[in-house]
Amino acid sequence: MRNVQPNRRQNIRYKVTVTAELLLGNETLTAETRDISVGGISLMLDREIKEGDSVVVTLILTQDGIEDAREKPFQTKAVVIWSAPTDAGTWIAGLRFGTLGQAQTRQLERFLKAAQTAE
């Protein structure tokens, strides 16, 4: 008999690929999103970031690959929950967002809704 783990996620994840910048201390890293929810994000990076690292995440919110001039980049603090190497020599990581304000939550929800309809 298989042991099936319940889905502990509180938020729906959307498969969305956009550029992300991570500020880790004084270093800025570039990453690409795999999926996003209002609670966190999964990213592909060229280098390792460690579990427990605190970062500032900036997402350039685009529609069909074009930056929306009316929408400022989404920015929030996040903590690295897990990080693992891939067979391709890159890294994948899961980050949990800090507490989002109402305006941040609305901005992210608008983007995710638009991204979902674009697919």
ABEGO torsion letter per residue (X at the ends): XBBBBBBABABBBBBBBBBBBBBBEABBBBBBBABBBAAEBBBBBABBBBBGBBBBBBBBBBBGGBBBAABBBBBBBBBBABBBBBAAGBBBBBBBBBBBBAAAAAAAAAAAAAAAAAX
